[in-house]
Amino acid sequence: MEVDREDGRSQNQLRPLACSRNILHRAHGSASWSQGDTKVLAAVYGPKAGTKKNENPEKACIEVIWKPKTGQIGKLEKEYEMILKRTLQSICILTVNPNTTTSVIIQVVNDDGALLPSAINAACMALVDAGIPMRHLAVSICCCVARSGLVILDPTKLEEQNMKAFAYLVFPNSVHSVLPEGSLSVQGEPIENGIITSVTHGVMSVDDYFYCLERGRAASTKLSDFLRRNLQQQSTDSSKAG
Amino acid sequence: MDVRLANTWRLSLNEKNFIKTALLSDIRIDGRKPFDFRNIIIIFGREDGSAEVQLGQTRVMCVVTAKFVQPFRDRPNEGTLSIYTEFSPMADPSFEAGRAGESAVELGRIIDRGLRESRAVDTESLCIVAGKLAWAIRIDIHILDNGGNLVDAANIAALAALMTFRRPECSLGGEDGQEVIIHPPEIRDPVPLIVHHLPIAITFGFFDERVMVIDPTHNEEAVMAGRMIATINANGDICAIQKAGGEGVDQRVIMQCLQLATTKAVDITKQIKAAVETYNSERALQKIKHEPTCVATKVKEGQDQTLDNEGINELVGKYMERLKLISRESYASQNINDEVEVEPKSLRRGADSNGIKFSSAPLSWDPYSKGVDPEFLKASVASQGLSTGNKKKESSGDEKPETPGPFEDVNPNSSAVGASRNEMQVMGPKTLKDAVKPKNKRKKKGSSMI
């Protein structure tokens, strides 16, 4: 069953991705991520001395500040900050710099659907740019379930509003490893099948959700490839300059 | 307390002395002369009313939005303009989230004085019903990167955003004439704000030994002894002067500063206007490309009118990617369109459609082909008012994967292109010969695509 998406994409097609690193001069790490018309800017400062009051001083702490495009900061922004913080905490190696705070600042430049996934991707790239030690990267995707039961990826804002339900999913990136196969798997499953974060809105059946997960996983491989190409390209560029 | 001290950024004594000594010989650390402004780059965002300005390493983004409010009681005939400044912690490690520091408040006040009190934006035109309903314009300034001289960059960003902002047109109607009808952007073009003049802020930095520089960088700001900000427009009217403490400066130096500021203001005004012109012409072109997709869907007889309305309602004139796929079926059946009275949405559209044009298209036209050069498409738009919808689709399909960044970069190169496009449109309503030539070209390209 074909679905008519307004921009002519098929149900599994992502919008054009663009990413650039090291765009800000004062920030230690910065990245700009755009998926179609959604554009997010992320900056990382850190590690700074000291942790916040309620945080564990034996580990590094990550602080996230979400800046919307316009208007005051409300509950939605706080929720995004919390989700982003927990996601990033699970991919960073927190024992390397104990009793420090790394600040991640997200600025929404344009919101055209799939905002949180773009922000997570941008934050990940900014952390790489800043050189914060991480276990693996996180790739994030938005899958939604249409009223007809079809699952489509990477919706625009209009599409998101017309969907029955949608889910933001974050997976670890796919691994190219020199280690023998099976060493990076957890209980027999390769590590990239794990889900780091999943946030759903709306009502969907369990089967639909698993279908979303499958699609999301497949798309995350594509995203991981894009990330890898982007990072490798930029690192060779900087090595030429240096 | 220790933690905050540990985290603040400080310039070392050696660097400070170096900057001061170099300035005594009229040398600045980034290679500029004392009265040189840094390079200004203005980039506009996807939506109307969003602009980003890069002044050397300083980066500021500004977003303008509007909503309905009740006007103030002492000014029932005017709308309101309010400025919110966000010193994002992204820009500088010393900026704290939430609490606005004193420099943030000062920046907000300077821009406020320059824009509102000098009546640069016409607030009386923002009033809809006196005493009851008016537009409130909200300007959000986000500082992204602090490379020095935030006031000037933020001012330019605010002006650029205000000049490209468009509010929906509304009119009074209803039974008693008191109801306000807001027209969606597809029906009626949104209306720009009336900006009378452009107040430009110029910052001067004063150092010891009577040294004065324009547009200080971040390092120079840490060393300087005093600062003065003059907001001047291109006519030489002083809108605001701010000198808050710092080293005492001679009167003659102040007069010299103001004269310098006037010349700089003229330059910067020209740059802003050129950037806005390019943006507006790009926007106009995008609008033309969108409308023909309505025509494309209306090929089946009998279904004309309904498809027309649907087409209009579903099109949001912003994104190139929003295409109607219904035309796929409509093109499969070659229909010769006799009288399709297209409601003229813009001056360019002709009223009748020559059926011959459509008939040739389906033979070699592939909706997803990307081989068409956008330049000659624009030429064909200019030459014949009736834009053939299929060509626009190709161009939209072409540009979708091509440009990664949604911002339209405004550089001298693109402004030249914009000018040439404008020229082509001026030559527009010429002869049918111009229309015929592109069609032949299109056919050739079409066949090569397959």
Interface residues (C-beta under 8 A of the other chain):
Chain A: D4 E6 D7 G8 P16 L17 A18 L24 H25 R26 A27 S30 S34 G36 D37 K39 L41 A43 Y45 K48 A49 G50 I65 K67 K69 T70 G71 S103 I105 Q107 V109 N110 D112 L158
Chain B: D2 V3 A6 N7 G45 R46 E47 S50 E52 Q57 R59 M61 V63 T65 E86 S88 P89 M90 A91 D92 P93 A97 R138 D140 H142 L144 D145 N146 G147 H218 E314 V316 Y319 E321 R322 L323 L325 P367 Y368 G397 K400 P401 P404 G405 P406 F407
